[in-house]
């Protein structure tokens, strides 16, 4: 298996991978059977990883750090890097689910509000009738029950675990409990179940093509997102401060 090229954005590792490369990499990892984690890296996570040593360690150990966000592409371009296009965690999540259905790998959906993971499982069932969903669970459990949740995933026998608890909660839970889950591949998918279940709308394709999905999300949920806009600005300032 070819290793992916890695780049550092403000010292935080991100892999150089387009969608086919990233998907092939994940499929190879599952076939290999060695436990692996995939995680999307956006500007917010880069800043968080600089402030939180555990998150940096988690990213260092992840098998795939997805270059998610126009900010990452811009930063890479500025430092003469090779990340040319944004790859959203959301798109990769959908492609991986499709692959799981073809390969007969069972999946566990962990996260989002009660009822959402079930709704996402039903939506997936309509799109991919062959998909085996080993289990679902919402993401609103107390942190001291993290081990019980891992035991539930293990008991389900799922091969692939999707975790949609937002950041950094999903990364933190995976950092502490992934190896207890017995699953081969885990991927953090943020608000992905809300989208699959039809509770949250994604930006239209043309807005995504223009690299403006962040603005769309901000206009849809200004209260929830304004803090995040602040970190985008901070990220841009820090990148510009770097010597070119
Ligand atoms: N969530 C959860 N447990 C929590 C807090 C949040 O499962 O304790 C879920 C929430 O319901 C939503 C997702 O995590 O489905 C967060 O979505 P967001 O779009 O904010 O994800 P991010 O942008 O952080 O990837």
Boltz pocket constraint, residues with backbone or C-beta under 6 A from the ligand:
constraints:
  - pocket:
      binder: B
      contacts: [[A, 111], [A, 112], [A, 113], [A, 138], [A, 139], [A, 140], [A, 141], [A, 164], [A, 165], [A, 166], [A, 167], [A, 169], [A, 189], [A, 190], [A, 191], [A, 192], [A, 193], [A, 194]]
      max_distance: 6.0
